[in-house]
Amino acid sequence: MRRPGGWWRLKSTPEKVETYTRWSFHFFGVSEAAGIGLATYGQTGPRLATLLSLLVVAHAAACMATAARALDWTLGRRAQPVRELWGLGALTAVLAAVAILLAEHGPAGDGVDTATLSVFTGVQVFGVGTMALGVRHRWRTLAALVGGFAAGAGVVSGAAGVLWPAALVLAGVLLAAGAFTSFTAVFSVWLLKAVYALDDAKETRARLAVAEERLRFGRDLHDVMGRNLAVIALKSELSVQLSRRGRPEAVEQMIEVQRIAQESQREVRDVVRGYREAALEVELAGARGVLAAAGIAAKVTGETADLPAKVQAALGWVVREATTNVLRHGDAKEVAVTVRMSKGRVVLTVENDGVAVATGHGPPAGPGGSGLAGLRERLSAVDGTLEAGPAGKGVFRLTAEVPLPSATADAALEAAS
């Protein structure tokens, strides 16, 4: 069963920011409908208040629909919603004109003026802010959009019978409020795109690190095999020439070729073994750097220098796999790695917060779903054990224990005493 709030935990950081941004603009529509439309019931009669409320609610719904499509366009998921933008602009202008006409030629009363003028300014402010999400060349276009609505509001209100000083005040208010909402909308979109860009950069950096490691491995193989293969080719060619001449030295040359080939096999095995082995010190340093690059605070405590090579290799794989799981699953902010000696055993603990748990069984095991199973196999080769599971709300703990050889254990106990 999915825990409450699990849908939010399963989202990545960019997806969380996108969800927050979308619901913020939907909340603007709700605020417009409630703060402007429903507020008219306390300012004027029920018939006029109902009319104004319906107009405002229709405008708020159009704003929310346009905002959703404009955000999709901004993120490159659909074409620019040109028709929706023009429709929202026309609806905003019509509703503003209706409101100012009702203010000047509708029922008399101070409450009527207050209600209609709030609708007149409110629909334009929210409309301009929403349209700012879907325009190109934003700063130049926004200046024209905000200035155009402010100037139009002043002209229309003056033509409808509002005194020109009051019309200028209305135009100034719309200019300031429209500029603020437009800037807020543009900044929200910029922030959302920046978060996605940073997430893409983090993935690119991880891919580059993998590519660099592959290049290093390729260079090592080339250095080992290139020279030996060249010697094998030359000695084989020499052996062929000697054999054609019936010279007994051909056998000696082939024996040398065989020796070099066997040496090459040994060197390749050494290179591959070195590539596959994971030194604990190196893995801890690498994990600290990778986690820091991902914005995760890593705290490493304990001594690892005197551990046997096989123990370091096994625990190094634990650190590597644990770091991979932290980066791929959940939304961790802190990771703590502890290495300690306990009764002739070395205990490695990796604990992180921000676990995305959908089923209550902890994060996925790793690539192909066999990461933890592979670690148990590696640890079993040195008589080690592995435990992994939740350690509190949103916390996941992985503990590996490996027994130390008797000499190393005695030395460690003496040093500890």
Secondary structure, DSSP 8 states (H G I E B T S, - for coil): ---TTHHHHTS-HHHHHHHHHHHHHHHHHHHHIIIIIGGGGGTS-HHHHHHHHHHHHHHHHHHHHHHHHHHHHHTTSS---HHHHHHHHHHHHHHHHHHHHHHHHS--SHHHHHHHHHHHHHHHHHHHHHHGGG-SSHHHHHHHHHHHHHHHHHHHHHHTT--HHHHHHHHHHHHHHHHHHHHHHHHHHHHHHHHHHHHHHHHHHHHHHHHHHHHHHHHHHHHHHHHHHHHHHHHHHHHHHHHHTT-THHHHHHHHHHHHHHHHHHHHHHHHHHHH---HHHHHHHHHHHHHHTT-EEEEES--TTS-HHHHHHHHHHHHHHHHHHHHSS--SEEEEEEEEETTEEEEEEEES----SSSS-S--SGGG-HHHHHHHHHHTTT-EEEEEE-STT-EEEEEEEE--HHHHHHHHHHH-
